[in-house]
């Protein structure tokens, strides 16, 4: 088993709207065009430059995914063991792309919500066992097929399609404090 990747990955995101009243640019502004992703063991944190989407945190200790939106004081949390989506089919294609010099295989998940494609290299290994209770967003389904962090992903939702591509991979030691909720932040259960 390769050693788990620990460090930061920067992604560039683009959104294509599927809603008549929301432009691509509005999705880009709301959700953010850059994302900093930090991972260590069974914890991750994602920080976006969106006006609406600010950060997501999975401390890996309580199976909760926390999301901070710009239009709310409190961070909302979802039970990561619950997945409203469902994976109907998973297919892997070898050597489908090269991203930042990494030779990547492609995983296609055909889901109830649409098609999701993930491009991954075993050099960015991640043990799926660390995330076996993270069903939300098909995360565990993706990891058990890739055993690695994606360097690129393309996700279709009813509202938009999103493409996210790594622009920098930086292995680095991260402290446990990286994955703690910010001091004083209120949390509420997601209504969704």
N, C-alpha and C positions, 0 to 999 in steps of 0.2 A: 504494500500500500504506500503510495507516494505520501510525502509529508503534506499536511494541510497548508494551503496558502494562507499567509497572514500578511495584511497590509492594506493598501489603498488602490482602488481602481477608479480612474476618471472615465466617465462616459459622456458622449454627446448624444442628445436626444432630439428627434424630430417627430412631430405629430401631423397626421393627415385626418382632418375632420370627416365624420360621416353624418354629422348633424347639419341640416340646412341653415340653422340660425347661429352656428358657431364656426368661425374661420379657423384654418390651420394655425394662423398667427395667434389667435386667442388661446388655443390649446397650448401652444408653445409658451406663451406668457404665463398662463395659469400653472402649468405642470413643470415648466423649467426646461431649458435646453442643455444644461449641464448638471451632472450628478456626480457627487463624490461618494464612493462606496467603501466603507471600512469593514473588514471581516477578521475575526479571530475565533477559532474553534466554532462553537455553536452560537455565536453572537454576531450580529451585523448592525450597521448604522448606515443610512443613506441620507445625504444632504443635497437638496436640489435648489436651484436658483429661481424657482417658480413663485409667482405672487400668491398662489393658492397652496401648492404643495411645498412645504418647507423641509420637513424631515420625517424619516421613518426609523424606528428603532426596534430591534428584536434582541432583547438582552439574553435570551436563551435560558433564562432561569424560571420563568413563569408561563411560558407558552403564549405570551401576549405579544401582538404586533402593535406598537404605538405609532400613531400618525399625527403630525402637527400640521394643521392647515392655517393659512394666513388669516382666515375669516373667523377664527375661534381662539379664545384664550387658552382653553384646556386642550391637551392632547387626547385624542380618542383612541381607545384600544379595541382590538378584535381578538377573539379567541382563535389562535392560529391552528387549533386542531379541527376547526370547522371550515369546510370548503364548499361554498355554494356551487362551484363549477365542478365539472367532471371530465376526466381524460378518457376519451373513447379509444384512442389509438396512439402508439408511440413508435416512431421509426427513426433509425440512425443511418446517416449517409457518411461514409468515411471521406476525409480529405476534401471537404466541400468549400473551404475558404482559408485564406491566410490573413490574419489580423495582427498588426503590430509585430509581424515576423513569426507569430505562432501559427503552426499548422493546425487547423480546426476541423473537427467533425461537426455535422449538423444533426440536431435532434428536432424532429417535427412532432409536436403534440397536437393531435386533433381533439378539440375540446367542445363541450356544449356551447361555450362562449365564443368559439372561433378557433382559428389556427394560431399556434405559437411556435416560433422557430428559435432555437438556441444554438449558437456556435461556440464550441468549447475545445480547450486543449488540456490534456492530462497534466501539463506543467502547472496549471492553477488548480491543483487537486483540492477537493472538499469532501469530507467523509459524509455520505448521506445519513448515516446513523445519528449524527449530531442533530439532524433536522427531521427525524422520522415523525415528529408530532406537528411539524409545520406544513400542514396540508393546504392552508390558505394560499391562494394565487398559484396553485399547482406546484409549489416550491419543492416539496418532497418528490413528487412525480418527476420533476425535471432533474433533480439531483440524483435520484436512484438510477437514472438512465445515463447521466453525464459524469457523475462523480467528480465534478469540477464546476468552478464558477464560469458563467458564460462571458465571453469576450464581446459577443454581440447577441442581441435578441430582437425579434420582431413579433409584436403581440397585436392581435386583432381583438377589439372589443366592439360592442354594438355602437359605441360613441365615436371611436377613433381607431386608427391603427398607429402604432408607435414603433419607431426603430431606434435602438440604443446601441451605440458602438463605442468600445473602449478606445480612448485616445492616449492613455498612459497606464502602465501597470507598475506599481512600486511596492515590492516586498519590504515590510518594515515591522518592527516590534511595536505592538500596541498595548497600552495599559488597560486594565479592567475598567478604569474610569471612563474610557472612551464610550463604553456601552451602558453607562448609567444615565437615567433620566436627569435632565437639567434640574438643578436645585430649585425647589419651589413650584415646579410645574404641576398644575392640577391634571388629573386624568379622569376621563369618563368613558363608560362603555359605549361603543358605537351603536347607534340606533339601527344600523343596517345589518 
